[in-house]
Amino acid sequence: MFGSVLQGCMVLVIANVLLVGLMLADRIGVTRQTVLVIEAAKYSPLLQLAFKIALVFSVPFDLVFQYDTAIEKGNKSH
């Protein structure tokens, strides 16, 4: 009995996440795929897109995106 309830809850959670992602994508003018790769930190959005995301959530830009200086230090070639 609990298995089906938990499974149903998970379906609702997944549906909510997808809906939120689709709504975000629509509000900032990109595809859901773009939102997914940004969420997975596999893509750094353009500055204009990053500001749009912060505006959608009504939060300061630096609360949504932060630059990791450790990555920059590790990528120095000289």
C-alpha positions in Angstrom: 0.0 0.0 0.0 2.7 2.5 1.0 4.7 1.6 -2.2 2.0 2.9 -4.5 1.5 6.0 -2.4 5.2 6.8 -2.4 5.5 6.0 -6.1 2.5 8.4 -6.7 4.2 11.1 -4.7 7.4 10.7 -6.7 5.5 11.0 -9.9 4.0 14.3 -8.6 7.4 15.6 -7.5 8.9 14.7 -10.9 6.0 16.3 -12.7 6.3 19.4 -10.5 10.0 19.7 -11.3 9.4 19.3 -15.0 6.6 21.8 -15.0 8.7 24.3 -13.1 11.5 23.7 -15.6 9.2 24.2 -18.5 7.8 27.4 -17.0 11.2 28.7 -16.4 12.3 27.8 -19.9 9.3 29.6 -21.3 9.8 32.7 -19.2 13.4 33.1 -20.2 13.0 32.2 -23.8 15.0 28.9 -24.0 14.2 25.2 -24.3 13.9 22.8 -21.3 17.1 21.2 -22.5 19.0 24.5 -21.9 17.5 24.8 -18.4 18.6 21.2 -17.7 22.2 21.7 -18.7 22.4 25.0 -16.7 21.0 23.1 -13.7 23.6 20.4 -14.1 26.4 23.0 -14.3 27.3 21.7 -17.8 26.7 25.1 -19.4 27.4 28.6 -18.4 24.6 30.9 -19.6 25.2 34.1 -21.3 25.1 37.1 -19.0 21.7 38.3 -20.3 20.2 34.8 -19.8 21.6 34.6 -16.3 20.1 38.0 -15.4 16.7 36.8 -16.8 16.8 33.7 -14.5 17.5 35.9 -11.5 14.7 38.2 -12.4 12.2 35.3 -12.8 13.0 34.2 -9.2 13.1 37.9 -8.0 16.5 37.4 -6.3 19.9 39.1 -6.7 22.0 37.8 -9.5 24.8 36.6 -7.2 22.3 34.4 -5.3 21.6 32.4 -8.4 25.1 32.4 -10.0 28.5 32.5 -8.5 31.9 32.3 -10.2 34.2 29.6 -8.9 37.7 31.0 -8.8 39.1 27.6 -8.0 38.2 26.4 -11.4 39.9 29.4 -13.0 43.1 28.7 -11.0 43.1 25.1 -12.1 42.7 26.0 -15.7 45.7 28.4 -15.9 48.0 27.3 -18.7 51.1 29.4 -17.7 
